[in-house]
Amino acid sequence: MRLISYLLLLSCFLLNSLSLPIASAQLPVIEQAPDENEAARTQTVTREGVDSLKTQIESSAELKEEEKQAALSSIQNAIVELTTAAEYSNREQAAKNDLSKVDDLRNHIQSELADLKKKKPETPPNDAELVNLGQDLAVKKAELAEAQTNLSSLEARIEGRTERQRAKKDRLAAIPAELEATKKKLTQLPSPEETTLISKAEQASLLATKKRLELEPTMLQTELSLSSAKEAVALSQMERELANLRVDRLKQEVQAYTDAVNTARRENAKTLKEDITLEAERALDSGEPWKKELAGILTHTTKIIDVELSVQNKLQALQKQISESREERESLAESLAQVKSRESRIGSSRSFGMRLRQQRSTIPDVDVLNSQIRSRSQTYEQTQIRYFETREERKKLDNLEEKIAAVLPNTNNDIEISDEDADEIDPTEVRLREALTQQREALDRLILIYDQYAEELDNYNAEQAYLIQLSNEITTYIDRRVLWIRSHDPLSIRTLTSDINSLRVLFDSDIWQKLIGLLFTDFWSHLFVYSLMIVIWGFLIVTQSRQSRRIQQTGKKAASRLNTSMKPTVQSMLMTFSKSLLLPLPILFIGWRLNVASNLIDPNLPYFPHFINLSSNLLIVATGLFCLEFIRNVHRPQGLAQSHFNWPKLSCEIVAKQTQSFLYFVTPLVVMIAVLTAWNSEGEPESLSRIFSIAVYLLLASALHQLVGNEKGAISPWVNANRNGWTDRFSTILHFLSVAVPVALATLTASGFTYASDRLALKLAETIMLIFGVLFIRALFLRWLTFRHRRLAIEEAREARAALARIDKDHETARNQTASEIQESKSILAEVSAQSRRLLNTSVVVFLLVGVWFIWTDVLPALHYFDDFTLPGTDLRLPNLLVAIVVAILTATAARNIPGLLQITLLEWLPIEKSSRYAIGALIQYGIAVIGILAISEPLNIGWDKVQWLAAALTFGLGFGLQEIFANFVSGLIILFEQPVRIGDVVTIDGVSGIVNRIRIRSTTIVDWDRKEYIVPNREFITGKLLNWTLSDSTTRIVLQVGVAYGTDPETVREMLLKIIRDQPHVMRDPSPSVTFDTFGDSSLDFTLRAFLPNLDNRVETIHQLNVEINRQFSEAGIEIPFPQRDLHVRSSVHLPITNDASETHIVTPQSDAEG
């Protein structure tokens, strides 16, 4: 062996000596003609010369400051280059020395390995004190930390060896060009006669660079030779083995010392507890008063010691868990490194895929680890509370003299007692002081243990956090590769004939005897459970027909338009659930009991893993069968889908029929697959189970073809109802995918990608369950929404009928007004219902997209590809952008529709006005928008530091173009909070009167009496003059002027007018109406009628009715309503001559006076 090592070293030296001339021969040789600068180019540079030149430059008065700085920069570069050159020379010499000692180093490592393997781990001495054990444990932990650091550095150096060698070779190839460029710069320096301090500094810098470039190749070649020599004798592997062995040895020693420390602590505590307990019993038996106090102190000390022992046990168990978690993490990290190394060496193969699948089955459950961390936080909080409570109790014992004085008031504790007088001290005081000192020491130990326990809890959380991170990393690594690696050979005659194990599983009586025997044993052990199961299953069988009839009865009741209760729907859903349990319940029970029974037997038995696999498979099969049965029973005649959800009858019949046929053929196949896959081992052909799987996929493709077909499928009613719509256009694509996906899974199974097809099939089943579950929940919510809408409509109709009944039949206009109000209320209710449906539909779509993403994201590596994709020119990742888009859609949908949903669910029940409900809805809408913007900014990485410029721009914009917009926005908020105007208020602004119909963020809409919408900026309501007729009181007054002819009795007129006003139904009795005789007019006696109305709704109609009634009754009573008259008297005493000329006509107008 030594001869081989010497030969390897000799060959490395020969290669080194040959490589340098070869490398030199490859350098480009440039022949230069001798010139006057040859001496300058061939001279060398030293550190002393550079320092001397630096001094000259610094003391020179001829150089300008800029020139001096440039020269000093060249000098500094020369110093750096000379330092690097010296370092290269030292590295070369060190590499040569190490190269000559490679064999000795190998022998030394081999000797250390042999000695370390022979040497047993160091164990603590049995008679060691606790203090010494603690010090030794701290030393061992420090040694272990150092050894682990060295191992990590060694691993990093070994892993980076290839990259370092490549970098050195690339550097060797680049050095000749740099050296030639440096030499060329030297030839371009000024002649010696023209040399200045600046040129000397530049020359020194170039010469230093040249020296460094001349030394660097030999250094790199020597280090490459050393690396090759170490690799030839496997020195790196030996160093790694030695480092791992040292770490393992130190781990064992640390664990041994830790156990010894814990044991010593427990033994000391137990011994102390026994002594104190015995003394406390003696003190109680003595009967002396002060000894009762002593016994109380000692008893409390024993309780403290009990807590200390309990925490010590918890601490020891926790340290063991931390050690196991650390070992699991290290093993997982090592496995990941091995898998990556194997992939880089041999690439993807069946054996590599098998290794990945095995590795994936050993990955810890991240959800369980997260749950443990969350549950441990409560323990940590309790530990901290106990820690501070113990510290508070310990502070009370800082002054022992006060405690002793409290027990022995007559004791003088202020006297200093010397050793000579110790015998004269009161023994009572001495014993009390000793007892309190013991209690204080016990509290100190308990505080220390609490502190250690809290620290270890933190360490355990950190260790499991590292384990979670590593588990996610290796899971992602495996999921991106394992699906596309063939797990079996393609199906062929050879694979079919070689699958003997499947036939053995089906026909081996020994397997079935052991399975039945295991269940039989469990049957006698849990007789009550099996009896209860038999009773329940028998009850389901007996009541099947009765449940079917009950479902039909509740369906007929639910289909009635007078039904407004969810009770029939809930009853039908419960019975549908019960009927769906008939088929999967036995399989589910057997899988459950098999799992329980298997966990009670010896795990080392050969059949144990097969029983566990079979129980898991049966549970999965039972879940799938239950879902299919539930779908079938939901679509049964008069079932939930048809009678409660109003789904098309044709669709329900097709789904029920196809699901029943599918279950009839698939149930035995999936049970056989569950049995076969439970006994098949990794690498076996599994031909029979694969054939059964292909049959299931083809049956699924046939069933989906019947369900999703355009013409006669279950979706045909929707397609026919939406011709040329989205449903019609996507139905063909949906039909193609529904058939193509199961066929593709069957093809993958036949081609040998069984693992991939199984995983994809499971995800496909989860997706189908998710879609049906979401649609089912949507139908239930729509059912509830329909009943809520129906109840509100009935209440509105009752109120409308009552309102119409209160109005006299003669007042046709009032009836028309009330009818229009009823119609408007119906429109609002329909709008709110439509908003709720839009919100529900959007939520369903988004939830489906998110659910499908979470189902498939850990299976399809293509989805993980986008995790590292960023938008060009930004650091925004595509998944974050998609999340932001989804959040934006949800925010817009919620802000648009949630207020309407609240109107019919919550606000309708609160005793608040309609305007207040609108204000609450608007504020909720703004709040949702703000929350949505904040939620969108997080995935987009938009923080305050990135929007400061936007805030500054808005600040400037507010002073210019955005001032009006911002003022309207703030005014809108003031309107919603202060409510100077509300929805439904009658206002007058800028001469326009109308009803406030809508309050938006920028403007408010007023509908005038001509049904025209008048849009007013919000600031006009805050800064301008506004007349609100219904702000605090909707009561309004009408004033009518009536005149009667002179000669009419005023009292008669007044009584008639009061009677007319009081008979008007819309006029309020309080305040009471009034009629006053105001003045004598030119042509009439003028009366003024004043009456109050509860609101403005019937103001115009009331005025009309009053005028009509006044005219009618005055006519019947013969009371004249005069009109103004004016008499005109014309007098003329002069004739009017008219002269007609050819050119003009003259008319002479006489004077006239008129009166009247």
Order of alpha helices (4+ residues) and beta strands (2+ residues): alpha-alpha-alpha-alpha-alpha-alpha-alpha-alpha-alpha-alpha-alpha-alpha-alpha-alpha-alpha-alpha-alpha-alpha-alpha-alpha-alpha-alpha-alpha-alpha-alpha-alpha-alpha-alpha-alpha-alpha-alpha-alpha-alpha-beta-beta-beta-beta-alpha-beta-beta-alpha-beta-beta-alpha-beta-beta
